[in-house]
Amino acid sequence: MTRKLIYNAEITDLGLLIDRTLIISDLHIGYEQALNREGIMVPRFQYKKILERLNEIINSFDIQRIVVNGDIKHEFGRITR
């Protein structure tokens, strides 16, 4: 996991850590499935990889709250796997 400190915030892999708050954005979960529906065949491995990376961040720090700053899911309006 990569880490970089800038001012009072630490960039850590997928997120920004300020004090005990993890800020994440633009995960676009479900993107591969949307591409598959459009005929673009890409392997579906991002969801599992994103969860693994988030779990590593959460288990590495004493996080008190998580702020989702938009686009956690790729599309809304239908339930996807």
N, C-alpha and C positions, 0 to 999 in steps of 0.2 A: 504494500500500500504506500503510495507516494504522499508525502506531507510537506507543506511549505507554509511558513509563518509570514503574514503580511499585516503590519500594524497589530491590531488586537485579534485578528481572525486567522484561522489556520485552514488552508485548503487541504482537504484530505480526500483523495480519490474522487468519489462522486459528489462530495458535498463541501460545504463551508461550515466550519465549527467556530462559533463565537461563544465564549464561556462554556456553558453546558447545553447549548442549543445547536442542533444540526439542521442546516438549511440545504434542501435538495430541490432540484427543478429539472424539467425537461427529460424525464425518464422515458416517456413515450412507450409505455408497456402495451404490447399488442401490435407493434409496428410490423413485425414479420407476417402476422396473420393478415393484416390489411394488404400488404404487398402480395401475398399468396392469392388473395381473392382477385387481385388485379392481373393475375397471370405471371407475376414475377416470383419465381421460385427461389426463395432464400431459406436456409435452414433456420429452424426455430430454436435458438439457444440463448438469446439475449435475456429472456425473462428469468431463467435460472441463474444466469451470470449476474444479473442486477441484484437478485436476492442474496446471492453469496457475498457480493461486494458490500451491500448495505449491512448484512449481518456482521461482517468483519469490522466495519466502522463502528457499529453499535456496541459490539463486544470489546472494542479496543479503548473506548472512552466512556466516561461517566456522563452519559447524555441524559438530560432531564426532559427535554422536549424536542420534537421534530417539526420543522416548519416546511410545508410543501409550497414551493413558489411556482406553481403552474405546471401543466402538461405532465402529470404523473401517468395518465393513460393516453394512448394515441388517439382514440376516438370514443365518443359517447353515442348513445342512441341504440346500441345493441349489446347484448352480453356476448363476450368472446371468451374463448378458453384461456 
